[in-house]
Amino acid sequence: MKIPRDVHGVDLARALRALGYERVRQEGSHIRLTTQVNGTHHVTVPAHKPLKTGTLVGGVLKPVAAHHKLTVEDLVRQLGL
């Protein structure tokens, strides 16, 4: 599965609501999200458009997928990206 290249940070933050993430705060162009599903987990999403692929995969998708015990491909499918 190919990683999407046109994902905006704000859209990703909205999509993560499906996994129980809620916006806790925003400082500048970075959105901090937290979930209590499967234990507490925090992730910071840059509100850039579009997100660089390395930031998207390494900074957001991999940590979220690991927390929810999913593969990155399954996570992308579940979020509808």
MMTF fields as JSON, N, C-alpha, C and O atoms, coordinates in Angstrom:
{
  "mmtfVersion": "1.0.0",
  "mmtfProducer": "UNKNOWN",
  "numBonds": 323,
  "numAtoms": 324,
  "numGroups": 81,
  "numChains": 1,
  "numModels": 1,
  "chainsPerModel": [1],
  "groupsPerChain": [81],
  "chainIdList": ["A"],
  "bondAtomList": [4, 2, 8, 6, 12, 10, 16, 14, 20, 18, 24, 22, 28, 26, 32, 30, 36, 34, 40, 38, 44, 42, 48, 46, 52, 50, 56, 54, 60, 58, 64, 62, 68, 66, 72, 70, 76, 74, 80, 78, 84, 82, 88, 86, 92, 90, 96, 94, 100, 98, 104, 102, 108, 106, 112, 110, 116, 114, 120, 118, 124, 122, 128, 126, 132, 130, 136, 134, 140, 138, 144, 142, 148, 146, 152, 150, 156, 154, 160, 158, 164, 162, 168, 166, 172, 170, 176, 174, 180, 178, 184, 182, 188, 186, 192, 190, 196, 194, 200, 198, 204, 202, 208, 206, 212, 210, 216, 214, 220, 218, 224, 222, 228, 226, 232, 230, 236, 234, 240, 238, 244, 242, 248, 246, 252, 250, 256, 254, 260, 258, 264, 262, 268, 266, 272, 270, 276, 274, 280, 278, 284, 282, 288, 286, 292, 290, 296, 294, 300, 298, 304, 302, 308, 306, 312, 310, 316, 314, 320, 318],
  "bondOrderList": [1, 1, 1, 1, 1, 1, 1, 1, 1, 1, 1, 1, 1, 1, 1, 1, 1, 1, 1, 1, 1, 1, 1, 1, 1, 1, 1, 1, 1, 1, 1, 1, 1, 1, 1, 1, 1, 1, 1, 1, 1, 1, 1, 1, 1, 1, 1, 1, 1, 1, 1, 1, 1, 1, 1, 1, 1, 1, 1, 1, 1, 1, 1, 1, 1, 1, 1, 1, 1, 1, 1, 1, 1, 1, 1, 1, 1, 1, 1, 1],
  "groupList": [{"groupName": "MET", "atomNameList": ["N", "CA", "C", "O"], "elementList": ["N", "C", "C", "O"], "formalChargeList": [0, 0, 0, 0], "bondAtomList": [1, 0, 2, 1, 3, 2], "bondOrderList": [1, 1, 2], "singleLetterCode": "M", "chemCompType": "L-PEPTIDE LINKING"}, {"groupName": "LYS", "atomNameList": ["N", "CA", "C", "O"], "elementList": ["N", "C", "C", "O"], "formalChargeList": [0, 0, 0, 0], "bondAtomList": [1, 0, 2, 1, 3, 2], "bondOrderList": [1, 1, 2], "singleLetterCode": "K", "chemCompType": "L-PEPTIDE LINKING"}, {"groupName": "ILE", "atomNameList": ["N", "CA", "C", "O"], "elementList": ["N", "C", "C", "O"], "formalChargeList": [0, 0, 0, 0], "bondAtomList": [1, 0, 2, 1, 3, 2], "bondOrderList": [1, 1, 2], "singleLetterCode": "I", "chemCompType": "L-PEPTIDE LINKING"}, {"groupName": "PRO", "atomNameList": ["N", "CA", "C", "O"], "elementList": ["N", "C", "C", "O"], "formalChargeList": [0, 0, 0, 0], "bondAtomList": [1, 0, 2, 1, 3, 2], "bondOrderList": [1, 1, 2], "singleLetterCode": "P", "chemCompType": "L-PEPTIDE LINKING"}, {"groupName": "ARG", "atomNameList": ["N", "CA", "C", "O"], "elementList": ["N", "C", "C", "O"], "formalChargeList": [0, 0, 0, 0], "bondAtomList": [1, 0, 2, 1, 3, 2], "bondOrderList": [1, 1, 2], "singleLetterCode": "R", "chemCompType": "L-PEPTIDE LINKING"}, {"groupName": "ASP", "atomNameList": ["N", "CA", "C", "O"], "elementList": ["N", "C", "C", "O"], "formalChargeList": [0, 0, 0, 0], "bondAtomList": [1, 0, 2, 1, 3, 2], "bondOrderList": [1, 1, 2], "singleLetterCode": "D", "chemCompType": "L-PEPTIDE LINKING"}, {"groupName": "VAL", "atomNameList": ["N", "CA", "C", "O"], "elementList": ["N", "C", "C", "O"], "formalChargeList": [0, 0, 0, 0], "bondAtomList": [1, 0, 2, 1, 3, 2], "bondOrderList": [1, 1, 2], "singleLetterCode": "V", "chemCompType": "L-PEPTIDE LINKING"}, {"groupName": "HIS", "atomNameList": ["N", "CA", "C", "O"], "elementList": ["N", "C", "C", "O"], "formalChargeList": [0, 0, 0, 0], "bondAtomList": [1, 0, 2, 1, 3, 2], "bondOrderList": [1, 1, 2], "singleLetterCode": "H", "chemCompType": "L-PEPTIDE LINKING"}, {"groupName": "GLY", "atomNameList": ["N", "CA", "C", "O"], "elementList": ["N", "C", "C", "O"], "formalChargeList": [0, 0, 0, 0], "bondAtomList": [1, 0, 2, 1, 3, 2], "bondOrderList": [1, 1, 2], "singleLetterCode": "G", "chemCompType": "PEPTIDE LINKING"}, {"groupName": "LEU", "atomNameList": ["N", "CA", "C", "O"], "elementList": ["N", "C", "C", "O"], "formalChargeList": [0, 0, 0, 0], "bondAtomList": [1, 0, 2, 1, 3, 2], "bondOrderList": [1, 1, 2], "singleLetterCode": "L", "chemCompType": "L-PEPTIDE LINKING"}, {"groupName": "ALA", "atomNameList": ["N", "CA", "C", "O"], "elementList": ["N", "C", "C", "O"], "formalChargeList": [0, 0, 0, 0], "bondAtomList": [1, 0, 2, 1, 3, 2], "bondOrderList": [1, 1, 2], "singleLetterCode": "A", "chemCompType": "L-PEPTIDE LINKING"}, {"groupName": "TYR", "atomNameList": ["N", "CA", "C", "O"], "elementList": ["N", "C", "C", "O"], "formalChargeList": [0, 0, 0, 0], "bondAtomList": [1, 0, 2, 1, 3, 2], "bondOrderList": [1, 1, 2], "singleLetterCode": "Y", "chemCompType": "L-PEPTIDE LINKING"}, {"groupName": "GLU", "atomNameList": ["N", "CA", "C", "O"], "elementList": ["N", "C", "C", "O"], "formalChargeList": [0, 0, 0, 0], "bondAtomList": [1, 0, 2, 1, 3, 2], "bondOrderList": [1, 1, 2], "singleLetterCode": "E", "chemCompType": "L-PEPTIDE LINKING"}, {"groupName": "GLN", "atomNameList": ["N", "CA", "C", "O"], "elementList": ["N", "C", "C", "O"], "formalChargeList": [0, 0, 0, 0], "bondAtomList": [1, 0, 2, 1, 3, 2], "bondOrderList": [1, 1, 2], "singleLetterCode": "Q", "chemCompType": "L-PEPTIDE LINKING"}, {"groupName": "SER", "atomNameList": ["N", "CA", "C", "O"], "elementList": ["N", "C", "C", "O"], "formalChargeList": [0, 0, 0, 0], "bondAtomList": [1, 0, 2, 1, 3, 2], "bondOrderList": [1, 1, 2], "singleLetterCode": "S", "chemCompType": "L-PEPTIDE LINKING"}, {"groupName": "THR", "atomNameList": ["N", "CA", "C", "O"], "elementList": ["N", "C", "C", "O"], "formalChargeList": [0, 0, 0, 0], "bondAtomList": [1, 0, 2, 1, 3, 2], "bondOrderList": [1, 1, 2], "singleLetterCode": "T", "chemCompType": "L-PEPTIDE LINKING"}, {"groupName": "ASN", "atomNameList": ["N", "CA", "C", "O"], "elementList": ["N", "C", "C", "O"], "formalChargeList": [0, 0, 0, 0], "bondAtomList": [1, 0, 2, 1, 3, 2], "bondOrderList": [1, 1, 2], "singleLetterCode": "N", "chemCompType": "L-PEPTIDE LINKING"}],
  "groupTypeList": [0, 1, 2, 3, 4, 5, 6, 7, 8, 6, 5, 9, 10, 4, 10, 9, 4, 10, 9, 8, 11, 12, 4, 6, 4, 13, 12, 8, 14, 7, 2, 4, 9, 15, 15, 13, 6, 16, 8, 15, 7, 7, 6, 15, 6, 3, 10, 7, 1, 3, 9, 1, 15, 8, 15, 9, 6, 8, 8, 6, 9, 1, 3, 6, 10, 10, 7, 7, 1, 9, 15, 6, 12, 5, 9, 6, 4, 13, 9, 8, 9],
  "groupIdList": [1, 2, 3, 4, 5, 6, 7, 8, 9, 10, 11, 12, 13, 14, 15, 16, 17, 18, 19, 20, 21, 22, 23, 24, 25, 26, 27, 28, 29, 30, 31, 32, 33, 34, 35, 36, 37, 38, 39, 40, 41, 42, 43, 44, 45, 46, 47, 48, 49, 50, 51, 52, 53, 54, 55, 56, 57, 58, 59, 60, 61, 62, 63, 64, 65, 66, 67, 68, 69, 70, 71, 72, 73, 74, 75, 76, 77, 78, 79, 80, 81],
  "secStructList": [7, 7, 7, 7, 1, 7, 7, 7, 2, 2, 2, 2, 2, 2, 2, 4, 4, 4, 4, 6, 7, 3, 3, 3, 3, 3, 3, 6, 6, 3, 3, 3, 3, 3, 3, 7, 6, 6, 1, 7, 3, 3, 3, 3, 3, 3, 7, 7, 1, 1, 7, 7, 2, 2, 0, 0, 0, 0, 0, 0, 0, 2, 2, 2, 2, 2, 2, 6, 6, 7, 7, 2, 2, 2, 2, 2, 2, 2, 2, 6, 7],
  "xCoordList": [0.841, 0.0, 0.884, 1.887, 0.499, 1.252, 0.783, -0.403, 1.712, 1.405, 0.895, 1.52, -0.227, -0.744, 0.231, 0.893, 0.315, 1.283, 0.639, 1.349, -0.675, -1.352, -2.172, -3.227, -1.69, -2.425, -2.069, -0.896, -3.087, -2.893, -2.983, -3.748, -2.218, -2.173, -3.517, -3.856, -4.293, -5.605, -6.539, -7.314, -6.466, -7.297, -6.894, -7.753, -5.609, -5.136, -5.611, -6.02, -5.561, -6.036, -7.518, -7.951, -8.298, -9.727, -9.917, -10.767, -9.142, -9.272, -8.92, -9.497, -7.988, -7.58, -8.658, -8.545, -9.705, -10.837, -11.473, -12.029, -11.398, -11.971, -11.305, -11.895, -10.089, -9.378, -9.421, -8.697, -10.267, -10.44, -9.532, -9.511, -8.785, -7.899, -8.707, -9.611, -8.362, -9.002, -7.926, -6.829, -8.26, -7.324, -7.196, -8.192, -5.978, -5.717, -5.301, -5.763, -4.431, -3.975, -3.343, -3.062, -3.128, -2.398, -1.465, -1.883, -0.19, 0.807, 1.406, 2.114, 1.125, 1.616, 1.002, -0.221, 1.842, 1.336, 1.391, 1.441, 1.382, 1.421, 0.225, -0.042, -0.491, -1.686, -1.333, -0.794, -1.633, -1.362, -2.658, -3.676, -2.61, -3.772, -3.493, -2.357, -4.542, -4.413, -5.584, -6.703, -5.314, -6.366, -6.208, -5.105, -7.311, -7.308, -7.58, -7.582, -7.81, -8.072, -6.78, -5.736, -6.829, -5.659, -4.582, -3.396, -4.973, -4.008, -3.781, -4.162, -3.171, -2.94, -1.855, -0.807, -2.129, -1.145, -1.279, -2.383, -0.137, -0.09, 0.632, 1.583, 0.181, 0.867, 0.722, -0.317, 1.77, 1.756, 1.705, 2.533, 0.729, 0.547, 0.833, 0.17, 1.802, 2.032, 0.841, 0.355, 0.375, -0.756, -0.256, -0.63, 0.581, 1.147, 0.331, -0.363, 0.419, -0.275, 0.628, 1.089, 0.891, 0.7, 1.851, 2.884, 1.662, 2.729, 3.794, 3.478, 5.042, 6.109, 5.939, 5.492, 6.289, 6.078, 6.793, 6.223, 8.02, 8.759, 8.099, 8.065, 7.572, 6.868, 5.575, 5.239, 4.854, 3.587, 3.788, 3.095, 4.728, 4.934, 5.675, 5.168, 6.851, 7.679, 7.212, 7.381, 6.628, 6.237, 4.828, 4.527, 3.941, 2.539, 2.02, 1.578, 2.067, 1.422, 2.056, 1.336, 3.385, 4.032, 3.747, 3.383, 3.9, 3.586, 2.115, 1.814, 1.204, -0.223, -0.524, -1.244, 0.022, -0.199, 0.347, -0.301, 1.523, 2.118, 1.265, 1.084, 0.748, -0.08, -1.357, -1.797, -1.94, -3.201, -2.982, -3.932, -1.709, -1.339, -1.861, -2.455, -1.628, -2.0, -0.748, 0.275, -0.842, 0.219, -0.083, -1.216, 0.908, 0.704, -0.326, -1.16, -0.27, -1.218, -2.652, -3.569, -2.842, -4.176, -4.665, -5.842, -3.766, -4.126, -4.563, -5.576, -3.812, -4.158, -5.531, -6.347, -5.783, -7.089, -8.206, -9.266, -7.962, -8.967, -9.284, -10.429, -8.279, -8.489, -9.046, -9.507, -9.016, -9.537, -8.664, -9.174, -7.357, -6.428, -6.079, -5.312],
  "yCoordList": [-1.179, 0.0, 1.24, 1.307, 2.21, 3.454, 4.41, 4.467, 5.145, 6.159, 7.392, 7.818, 7.977, 9.166, 10.337, 10.505, 11.128, 12.23, 13.601, 14.603, 13.667, 14.96, 15.149, 15.784, 14.6, 14.676, 15.973, 16.271, 16.732, 17.956, 17.614, 16.73, 18.299, 18.02, 18.141, 17.319, 19.163, 19.367, 18.211, 17.75, 17.746, 16.609, 15.332, 14.525, 15.145, 13.973, 14.013, 12.988, 15.189, 15.327, 14.98, 14.337, 15.408, 15.062, 13.56, 12.964, 12.948, 11.514, 10.689, 9.623, 11.168, 10.42, 10.379, 9.614, 11.194, 11.128, 9.746, 9.309, 9.054, 7.703, 6.729, 5.71, 7.033, 6.175, 6.732, 6.264, 7.727, 8.274, 9.435, 9.868, 9.954, 11.085, 12.372, 12.597, 13.213, 14.507, 15.577, 15.353, 16.749, 17.869, 18.369, 18.719, 18.401, 18.871, 20.337, 21.145, 20.669, 22.048, 22.237, 21.273, 23.484, 23.804, 24.951, 25.999, 24.739, 25.777, 26.072, 25.242, 27.238, 27.587, 26.676, 26.589, 25.994, 25.132, 23.657, 22.802, 23.342, 21.951, 21.644, 22.348, 20.576, 20.165, 18.969, 17.979, 19.054, 17.955, 17.184, 17.753, 15.867, 14.992, 13.946, 13.503, 13.555, 12.543, 11.573, 11.966, 10.299, 9.295, 8.508, 8.372, 7.999, 7.128, 5.683, 4.796, 5.433, 4.091, 3.277, 3.741, 2.09, 1.22, 1.883, 1.612, 2.741, 3.48, 4.864, 5.137, 5.716, 7.098, 7.142, 6.51, 7.907, 8.096, 9.519, 10.003, 10.18, 11.544, 11.526, 10.768, 12.357, 12.51, 13.97, 14.592, 14.5, 15.869, 15.839, 15.196, 16.538, 16.583, 18.001, 18.939, 18.18, 19.508, 19.912, 19.104, 21.137, 21.614, 22.18, 23.286, 21.428, 21.85, 21.244, 20.246, 21.845, 21.28, 21.275, 22.34, 20.172, 18.825, 18.461, 19.131, 17.398, 16.902, 16.209, 15.541, 16.362, 15.629, 14.152, 13.806, 13.294, 11.86, 11.314, 10.497, 11.743, 11.266, 11.659, 10.871, 12.876, 13.343, 12.566, 12.156, 12.365, 11.641, 10.22, 9.779, 9.509, 8.103, 7.962, 7.326, 8.541, 8.344, 9.082, 8.594, 10.248, 11.065, 10.86, 11.144, 10.366, 10.242, 8.819, 8.189, 8.309, 7.025, 5.842, 5.01, 5.75, 4.616, 4.594, 3.542, 5.725, 5.689, 5.371, 4.638, 5.92, 5.655, 4.191, 3.538, 3.673, 2.267, 1.348, 0.364, 1.653, 0.82, 0.843, -0.191, 1.996, 2.104, 1.273, 0.647, 1.272, 0.547, -0.864, -1.556, -1.281, -2.628, -2.913, -3.959, -1.961, -2.077, -1.918, -1.418, -2.348, -2.013, -0.623, -0.15, 0.026, 1.35, 1.263, 2.156, 0.192, 0.024, -0.097, 0.502, -0.878, -1.021, 0.311, 0.65, 1.052, 2.353, 3.313, 3.997, 3.367, 4.24, 3.875, 4.751, 2.574, 2.123, 2.509, 2.974, 2.314, 2.598, 4.093, 4.476, 4.926, 6.382, 6.919, 8.059, 6.127, 6.552, 7.583, 8.473, 7.477, 8.44, 8.05, 8.748],
  "zCoordList": [0.0, 0.0, 0.0, 0.712, -0.804, -0.873, 0.213, 0.539, 0.757, 1.754, 1.011, 0.04, 1.442, 0.766, 0.876, 1.9, -0.16, -0.211, -0.021, 0.06, 0.052, 0.1, 1.371, 1.342, 2.49, 3.746, 4.467, 4.688, 4.828, 5.59, 7.065, 7.45, 7.891, 9.314, 10.0, 10.851, 9.639, 10.248, 9.884, 10.722, 8.639, 8.21, 8.944, 9.299, 9.17, 9.892, 11.342, 11.888, 11.968, 13.343, 13.434, 14.39, 12.435, 12.405, 12.23, 12.891, 11.356, 11.086, 12.321, 12.537, 13.125, 14.316, 15.391, 16.349, 15.246, 16.172, 16.158, 17.166, 15.025, 14.913, 15.879, 16.236, 16.302, 17.245, 18.664, 19.543, 18.884, 20.219, 20.562, 21.714, 19.611, 19.884, 19.945, 19.14, 20.919, 21.076, 21.131, 21.644, 20.592, 20.616, 22.052, 22.685, 22.556, 23.909, 23.867, 24.672, 22.927, 22.787, 21.419, 20.705, 21.073, 19.852, 20.16, 20.651, 19.866, 20.036, 18.674, 18.105, 18.163, 16.835, 15.802, 15.692, 15.041, 13.983, 14.358, 13.473, 15.646, 16.09, 16.981, 17.955, 16.628, 17.347, 18.217, 17.724, 19.503, 20.437, 20.647, 21.042, 20.377, 20.517, 21.58, 21.748, 22.3, 23.341, 23.243, 22.913, 23.532, 23.613, 24.904, 25.432, 25.397, 26.566, 26.159, 27.012, 24.87, 24.355, 24.437, 23.978, 25.005, 25.184, 26.032, 25.843, 26.957, 27.765, 27.182, 26.044, 27.95, 27.505, 26.432, 26.561, 25.365, 24.304, 23.778, 23.529, 23.612, 23.088, 21.75, 21.559, 20.833, 19.553, 19.125, 19.342, 18.52, 18.021, 16.5, 15.854, 15.937, 14.493, 14.014, 14.456, 13.121, 12.564, 11.691, 10.899, 11.825, 11.028, 9.707, 9.316, 9.03, 7.749, 6.612, 6.801, 5.447, 4.302, 3.091, 2.681, 2.523, 3.066, 3.998, 4.019, 4.764, 5.644, 4.809, 3.824, 5.194, 4.519, 4.847, 5.94, 3.923, 4.079, 5.312, 6.036, 5.565, 6.73, 8.034, 8.979, 8.092, 9.284, 9.462, 10.573, 8.374, 8.423, 8.927, 9.844, 8.334, 8.682, 10.012, 10.936, 10.116, 11.299, 12.534, 13.652, 12.347, 13.488, 13.973, 15.132, 13.102, 13.494, 13.301, 14.262, 12.081, 11.798, 12.53, 13.084, 12.542, 13.216, 14.714, 15.239, 15.431, 16.865, 17.156, 18.097, 16.354, 16.563, 16.265, 17.021, 15.168, 14.811, 15.902, 16.26, 16.43, 17.473, 18.739, 19.382, 19.095, 20.299, 20.172, 21.137, 18.987, 18.762, 18.225, 17.859, 18.183, 17.721, 16.312, 16.052, 15.416, 14.008, 13.156, 13.623, 11.903, 10.953, 10.409, 10.507, 9.844, 9.258, 8.133, 7.982, 7.347, 6.242, 6.758, 6.197, 7.832, 8.417, 8.986, 8.865, 9.598, 10.155, 9.049, 9.188, 7.961, 6.833, 6.291, 6.002, 6.153, 5.68, 6.65, 6.232, 7.935, 8.939, 9.012, 9.25, 8.809, 8.846, 7.542, 7.496, 6.485, 5.191, 4.507, 3.826, 4.678, 4.062, 2.65, 1.988]
}
